[in-house]
Amino acid sequence: MSLLYIREAVVNVTDLASATRFHVDAFGFDVLETSETEVLLGAAGAPAGRLRLVAATAEATVAAHERPAPRVWDLGARLLGIYSHDLPATVTTVTLAGGRSNPPVTYPYGTASLSELVAEGVDGVWWTVPQAVPGAHRRSDAYENDPERLHSELHTAVLVVDDHDAAVEFFTAGGLLTVFDGVMSGDPFDTLTRMPADASLRLAFMGGTDHLPARFEIMSFAGVDTVDRSGEGVGIQRLVWVCDDAAATRAALVAAGAEEVDATTLRGPVGVLITLEDAA
């Protein structure tokens, strides 16, 4: 019994057409399906790690325009991640598409180093973009299908929480494995996230048994004026998880504290909706 990987991240957007253009232009997503109210984006050759854009309600759209955009450390389903083969090129594509990128940084990662940037997209969604190092990055079906493409499919989805240990425990109950859990502070992490120099972040990187994309991360911050933005109707709303046994995984998550919303959907930490599907 286990969560395996995220098939889709579902994002409510204030303008469906402009949000679609941003994600196509910034990250090279392909448009897979369209309707009047939804657009499904993905990467050729990648059956998962997809992004579903859904038109937000008029009420949620008005409210989103009336308040400041979330910061990277505000509580909620806050970030999505994607690999890049060329971080300076990603800065250019994100900026030209209408987003805003922090400078790329490099920091120790295990016995090697990792280069990464964090960028502000649209509709309150931030993006974490690590450099894809040939032979070293985790699996990407998009890159395996087309090694020359700039960006991968979704690499990860990230929750920013106030109770880090409880969130890790919740998803561990669903069968995820913790690959890394550590605290980061000072330069270059303040440059990476724009957090104050005396703040810190804790990151848990989690995945299913085969670590298929998209994977999952939990972040928490200390030393910042965190605001709870988890109940807003614009931004990342739902994660669609593939499981090896959806019924058993559901039971385990409910036992761990998930709220049952309907027959296929649960509400997890910081209000994120979780839809469970059996692997084909």
C-alpha positions as CSV (number, residue, x, y, z in Angstrom):
1,M,0.0,0.0,0.0
2,S,1.6,3.3,-1.0
3,L,1.3,6.6,-2.8
4,L,3.5,6.2,-5.9
5,Y,3.7,9.5,-7.8
6,I,1.7,12.6,-8.7
7,R,-0.1,12.3,-12.0
8,E,-1.5,15.8,-12.0
9,A,-1.3,19.0,-10.0
10,V,-4.5,21.0,-10.3
11,V,-4.2,24.8,-10.3
12,N,-7.1,27.3,-10.2
13,V,-6.2,30.3,-12.4
14,T,-7.7,33.7,-12.8
15,D,-7.4,33.8,-16.6
16,L,-7.2,30.4,-18.3
17,A,-5.8,31.7,-21.6
18,S,-3.1,33.8,-20.1
19,A,-2.1,31.1,-17.6
20,T,-1.9,28.6,-20.4
21,R,0.4,30.9,-22.4
22,F,2.6,31.5,-19.4
23,H,3.2,27.8,-18.7
24,V,3.8,27.0,-22.4
25,D,6.2,29.9,-22.9
26,A,8.0,29.6,-19.6
27,F,8.4,25.9,-19.3
28,G,7.6,24.4,-22.7
29,F,4.5,22.4,-21.7
30,D,2.4,20.8,-24.4
31,V,-1.3,21.4,-24.5
32,L,-2.9,18.0,-24.2
33,E,-6.6,18.7,-23.6
34,T,-8.7,21.8,-23.6
35,S,-12.2,22.8,-22.7
36,E,-14.0,26.1,-21.9
37,T,-13.0,25.7,-18.2
38,E,-9.8,23.5,-18.1
39,V,-6.5,23.0,-19.9
40,L,-4.3,19.9,-19.3
41,L,-0.6,20.5,-19.9
42,G,2.2,18.0,-20.0
43,A,5.4,17.0,-21.6
44,A,5.6,14.7,-24.6
45,G,6.5,11.2,-23.6
46,A,5.7,11.8,-19.9
47,P,2.5,10.1,-18.7
48,A,2.6,11.8,-15.3
49,G,3.9,15.1,-13.8
50,R,1.1,17.0,-15.6
51,L,-0.5,20.3,-14.8
52,R,-4.2,20.9,-15.0
53,L,-5.3,24.5,-15.1
54,V,-8.9,25.2,-14.1
55,A,-10.7,28.5,-14.4
56,A,-11.3,29.9,-10.9
57,T,-14.7,31.2,-9.8
58,A,-15.5,34.8,-10.4
59,E,-15.5,35.3,-6.6
60,A,-12.1,33.7,-6.2
61,T,-10.7,35.7,-9.1
62,V,-11.9,39.1,-7.6
63,A,-10.4,38.1,-4.2
64,A,-7.1,37.2,-5.7
65,H,-6.8,40.5,-7.4
66,E,-7.5,42.3,-4.2
67,R,-4.7,40.8,-2.1
68,P,-1.0,40.6,-2.5
69,A,0.5,37.5,-4.1
70,P,1.7,34.8,-1.7
71,R,5.3,34.7,-0.7
72,V,7.2,31.4,-1.1
73,W,7.0,30.8,2.7
74,D,3.2,31.4,3.1
75,L,1.3,28.3,4.1
76,G,-0.4,26.2,1.5
77,A,0.3,24.1,-1.5
78,R,2.8,26.7,-2.7
79,L,5.4,25.5,-5.2
80,L,5.7,23.2,-8.2
81,G,9.1,22.0,-9.5
82,I,10.5,21.2,-12.9
83,Y,14.0,20.3,-14.1
84,S,16.0,22.6,-16.5
85,H,19.0,21.8,-18.6
86,D,20.0,25.5,-18.7
87,L,19.1,27.7,-15.7
88,P,20.0,31.0,-17.4
89,A,17.8,30.0,-20.3
90,T,15.0,29.3,-17.8
91,V,15.4,32.8,-16.3
92,T,14.9,34.2,-19.8
93,T,11.9,32.1,-20.6
94,V,10.2,32.8,-17.3
95,T,10.8,36.5,-17.5
96,L,9.7,36.8,-21.1
97,A,6.5,34.9,-20.2
98,G,5.7,37.4,-17.4
99,G,7.1,35.7,-14.4
100,R,10.0,36.7,-12.1
101,S,13.0,34.6,-11.3
102,N,15.4,34.8,-8.4
103,P,19.1,34.4,-9.4
104,P,20.3,30.8,-9.8
105,V,22.5,29.6,-6.9
106,T,24.7,26.6,-6.2
107,Y,25.0,24.8,-2.9
108,P,26.3,21.5,-1.4
109,Y,24.0,18.6,-2.0
110,G,25.3,15.3,-0.5
111,T,28.7,14.7,-1.8
112,A,28.2,16.9,-4.8
113,S,26.5,20.3,-5.5
114,L,23.2,21.4,-6.9
115,S,22.3,24.5,-8.9
116,E,18.7,25.8,-8.6
117,L,16.5,28.8,-9.0
118,V,13.1,29.7,-7.5
119,A,10.8,31.7,-9.7
120,E,7.4,33.4,-9.1
121,G,4.9,32.3,-11.7
122,V,1.2,33.3,-12.0
123,D,-1.8,32.8,-9.7
124,G,0.3,32.5,-6.5
125,V,2.3,29.5,-7.7
126,W,6.1,29.5,-7.2
127,W,8.5,27.2,-9.1
128,T,11.6,25.5,-7.9
129,V,13.9,24.6,-10.8
130,P,17.0,22.5,-10.2
131,Q,19.6,22.0,-12.9
132,A,19.3,18.6,-14.6
133,V,22.7,17.0,-14.5
134,P,23.0,14.2,-17.1
135,G,23.3,10.9,-15.3
136,A,22.7,12.4,-11.9
137,H,19.1,13.8,-11.8
138,R,16.2,11.6,-10.8
139,R,14.1,9.9,-13.5
140,S,12.3,12.1,-16.1
141,D,10.3,10.4,-18.8
142,A,10.2,13.7,-20.7
143,Y,14.0,13.8,-20.9
144,E,14.3,10.2,-21.7
145,N,11.9,10.7,-24.7
146,D,13.6,14.0,-25.8
147,P,17.1,14.6,-24.2
148,E,17.3,18.0,-26.0
149,R,14.3,19.6,-24.4
150,L,14.9,22.5,-22.0
151,H,12.5,21.5,-19.3
152,S,11.1,18.2,-17.9
153,E,7.6,17.3,-16.8
154,L,6.7,18.3,-13.3
155,H,9.5,17.2,-11.1
156,T,7.8,17.8,-7.7
157,A,4.9,19.5,-5.8
158,V,5.6,21.3,-2.6
159,L,3.5,22.0,0.5
160,V,4.6,24.8,2.9
161,V,3.3,23.8,6.4
162,D,3.5,25.0,10.0
163,D,3.9,21.6,11.5
164,H,6.6,19.9,9.6
165,D,6.8,16.7,11.5
166,A,3.1,16.1,11.4
167,A,3.0,16.6,7.7
168,V,5.9,14.2,7.1
169,E,4.2,11.7,9.4
170,F,0.9,12.0,7.5
171,F,2.5,11.3,4.1
172,T,4.7,8.5,5.6
173,A,1.4,6.9,6.6
174,G,0.5,7.0,2.9
175,G,3.6,5.0,2.1
176,L,6.0,7.8,1.0
177,L,9.7,7.4,1.8
178,T,11.8,10.4,3.1
179,V,14.9,10.8,0.9
180,F,16.1,13.9,2.6
181,D,15.0,16.0,5.6
182,G,17.3,18.9,6.7
183,V,17.5,22.6,7.6
184,M,18.9,25.2,5.3
185,S,19.8,28.8,6.2
186,G,22.1,31.7,5.3
187,D,23.6,32.3,1.9
188,P,22.7,31.1,-0.8
189,F,19.3,29.9,0.5
190,D,18.1,33.5,1.3
191,T,19.0,34.4,-2.3
192,L,17.2,31.3,-3.5
193,T,13.9,32.0,-1.7
194,R,14.1,35.7,-0.8
195,M,13.7,34.9,2.8
196,P,15.3,37.2,5.4
197,A,19.0,36.5,6.1
198,D,18.3,35.3,9.6
199,A,15.5,32.9,8.6
200,S,15.7,29.2,7.8
201,L,13.8,26.6,5.9
202,R,13.4,22.9,6.5
203,L,12.9,20.7,3.6
204,A,11.7,17.1,3.4
205,F,12.0,15.4,0.0
206,M,9.7,12.4,-0.3
207,G,8.8,9.9,-3.0
208,G,7.2,6.6,-3.7
209,T,9.2,3.3,-3.8
210,D,10.4,3.9,-7.4
211,H,10.7,7.7,-7.0
212,L,8.8,8.4,-10.2
213,P,7.9,11.9,-11.2
214,A,6.2,13.9,-10.0
215,R,7.5,13.5,-6.5
216,F,6.7,15.5,-3.3
217,E,8.3,17.9,-0.9
218,I,7.3,19.4,2.5
219,M,8.8,22.8,3.4
220,S,8.5,24.8,6.6
221,F,10.1,28.1,7.6
222,A,11.4,29.8,10.7
223,G,12.1,33.5,11.3
224,V,9.5,34.7,8.8
225,D,6.1,36.3,9.1
226,T,4.2,33.3,7.6
227,V,0.6,33.9,6.5
228,D,-1.9,31.1,6.1
229,R,-3.0,31.2,2.4
230,S,-4.2,27.6,2.3
231,G,-7.9,28.3,2.0
232,E,-7.8,30.5,-1.1
233,G,-9.6,29.6,-4.3
234,V,-6.7,30.4,-6.7
235,G,-3.4,28.5,-6.9
236,I,-2.6,24.9,-6.3
237,Q,-5.7,23.1,-5.1
238,R,-5.4,19.4,-5.7
239,L,-2.8,16.7,-6.1
240,V,-3.8,13.6,-8.1
241,W,-1.8,10.6,-6.8
242,V,-1.4,7.2,-8.4
243,C,-1.3,4.4,-5.8
244,D,-0.7,0.7,-5.9
245,D,-3.9,0.2,-3.8
246,A,-6.0,3.3,-3.6
247,A,-8.6,1.9,-1.1
248,A,-5.9,0.8,1.3
249,T,-4.0,4.1,0.9
250,R,-7.2,6.1,1.5
251,A,-7.8,4.1,4.7
252,A,-4.3,4.7,5.9
253,L,-4.5,8.5,5.3
254,V,-7.9,8.8,6.9
255,A,-6.4,7.0,10.0
256,A,-3.6,9.5,9.9
257,G,-6.1,12.4,10.0
258,A,-7.2,13.1,6.5
259,E,-10.7,14.6,6.1
260,E,-13.0,12.7,3.7
261,V,-14.4,15.1,1.1
262,D,-16.0,12.6,-1.2
263,A,-15.6,9.0,-2.5
264,T,-12.3,9.8,-4.2
265,T,-11.0,12.9,-2.5
266,L,-9.4,13.6,0.9
267,R,-8.2,16.9,2.5
268,G,-4.7,16.7,3.8
269,P,-2.2,19.1,5.5
270,V,-2.7,22.9,4.8
271,G,-6.0,22.0,3.1
272,V,-4.6,20.4,0.0
273,L,-7.0,18.1,-1.8
274,I,-5.7,14.6,-2.5
275,T,-7.3,12.4,-5.2
276,L,-6.2,8.8,-5.2
277,E,-6.2,6.6,-8.3
278,D,-5.1,3.0,-8.7
279,A,-2.1,2.3,-11.0
280,A,-3.1,0.9,-14.3
